Amino acid sequence: MAKLYFYYASMNAGKSTNLLQANFNYGERGMQTMLWTAALDTRTEQPIASRIGLGADANRFGPGTNLWEAAAARHRESPLACVLIDEAQFLTATQVWQCARIADEAGIPVLCYGLRTDFRGDLFPGSAVLLGIADTLVELKAVCHCGRKATMNLRTDEHGAPIA
């Protein structure tokens, strides 16, 4: 039975790197995947990129994107082994439920990677629903400047001063 997974962490924990490694593993076995990232994430040339230099092309989702319809249509063309979603904190609640449907009805594992909370400690809407309904939750660990596990993201202004 396919599952909906949520891999979450603070920034710089290697979420995109983990996604790209999972995608590589499927591809190495000749399996087809479908990659997604948030349309508003335009930090890098490639839609999904890691800090260690890995990258991959991906579809971009916005609030109106129907992930269920897109995955089902692609699966009819060529069987999908997995759907991988970067920046999953930006999914809407409806889209998270569409991910659950992909896993439950189409039998395709869905691996979501994203931040749990913003710099104030507030849950992102997509992350809140994922934490509630994902079949498997995996916390990835980042290292804080103090050497301990990082649990929050620090937001700074243009001068490097923290924003509260």
Secondary structure in CASP SS format (residue, H / E / C, confidence):
PFRMAT SS
TARGET T0000
AUTHOR 0000-0000-0000
METHOD secondary structure of the structure
MODEL  1
M C 1.00
A C 1.00
K C 1.00
L E 1.00
Y E 1.00
F E 1.00
Y E 1.00
Y E 1.00
A E 1.00
S C 1.00
M C 1.00
N C 1.00
A C 1.00
G C 1.00
K H 1.00
S H 1.00
T H 1.00
N H 1.00
L H 1.00
L H 1.00
Q H 1.00
A H 1.00
N H 1.00
F H 1.00
N H 1.00
Y H 1.00
G H 1.00
E H 1.00
R C 1.00
G C 1.00
M C 1.00
Q E 1.00
T E 1.00
M E 1.00
L E 1.00
W E 1.00
T E 1.00
A E 1.00
A C 1.00
L C 1.00
D C 1.00
T C 1.00
R C 1.00
T C 1.00
E C 1.00
Q C 1.00
P C 1.00
I E 1.00
A E 1.00
S C 1.00
R C 1.00
I C 1.00
G C 1.00
L C 1.00
G E 1.00
A E 1.00
D C 1.00
A C 1.00
N E 1.00
R E 1.00
F E 1.00
G C 1.00
P C 1.00
G C 1.00
T C 1.00
N C 1.00
L H 1.00
W H 1.00
E H 1.00
A H 1.00
A H 1.00
A H 1.00
A H 1.00
R H 1.00
H H 1.00
R H 1.00
E H 1.00
S C 1.00
P C 1.00
L E 1.00
A E 1.00
C E 1.00
V E 1.00
L E 1.00
I E 1.00
D C 1.00
E C 1.00
A H 1.00
Q H 1.00
F H 1.00
L C 1.00
T C 1.00
A H 1.00
T H 1.00
Q H 1.00
V H 1.00
W H 1.00
Q H 1.00
C H 1.00
A H 1.00
R H 1.00
I H 1.00
A H 1.00
D H 1.00
E H 1.00
A H 1.00
G C 1.00
I C 1.00
P C 1.00
V E 1.00
L E 1.00
C E 1.00
Y E 1.00
G E 1.00
L E 1.00
R C 1.00
T E 1.00
D C 1.00
F C 1.00
R C 1.00
G C 1.00
D C 1.00
L E 1.00
F C 1.00
P H 1.00
G H 1.00
S H 1.00
A H 1.00
V H 1.00
L H 1.00
L H 1.00
G H 1.00
I H 1.00
A C 1.00
D C 1.00
T E 1.00
L E 1.00
V E 1.00
E E 1.00
L C 1.00
K C 1.00
A C 1.00
V E 1.00
C C 1.00
H C 1.00
C C 1.00
G C 1.00
R C 1.00
K E 1.00
A C 1.00
T C 1.00
M C 1.00
N C 1.00
L C 1.00
R C 1.00
T E 1.00
D C 1.00
E C 1.00
H C 1.00
G C 1.00
A C 1.00
P E 1.00
I C 1.00
A C 1.00
END
